[in-house]
Amino acid sequence: MKGYIQIYTGKGKGKTTAALGLTLRAAGAGKKVFFAQFVKGQIYSEVKTIQNCLPSVEIRQYGLECFIFNEPKQEDIVIARKGLKEVEEVILSGNYDIVVLDEANIAVYYKLFSAGELIEVLKQKPDETEIIITGRYAAPELVELADLVTEMKEIKHYYTKGVQARTGIEC
C-alpha cells in the first residue's frame, strides 16, 4: 500500500488528537506506528495510554517539560535536532508503517530545525510509509510537499474564558 504525507495544521484544537485517532486505527489494523512528539516533554495522558495499551506503537518525546512560549533555549534546539535525526533513522529503517511527527510544524516555526531539513528527511521515506505532521504554522514548502493538508480552524474555545487544560480532555 502506498504511503502519503499528511499535515494537520491551523489554530484550532484537534491536530494531535487527529493524529492519535489515526494511530489508534492503525494499531487496530495491526500496523506499527512511531509517534514522535516534538516540543513536548511532559507525560500526557496519551503517552500513558500508548505505553500501557498499544504495544505496536512506540512514542518518544523530543522536548522539555512544556511548550516553547518565547524564544527557544539551546537545549530546546539540541533535543529537537536529536529527535529529527532519530526520526530520520526510524523512517529509513522501514520498521514502521506510520511515522507521526507531532508538533514538527511548531519546531520549524521556532527554528529548532528548518523546513528544508525536515523536507530532506521526508524525501527519503519508503513508498509504503505514511507520515503525519502536526502543529500550527505549517511552512508553505511543507504544505506544497504534502499529499493531504487539513486545517483546524478555531471558531470558539473555552480557553478564552480562562479554562485551563483538563486531564483526559486536553492533556
Summary of the structure (lengths in Angstrom):
residues: 171
radius of gyration: 15.2
end to end distance: 33.0
largest distance: 45.8
contacts: 521
relative contact order: 0.25
helix: 39%
strand: 18%
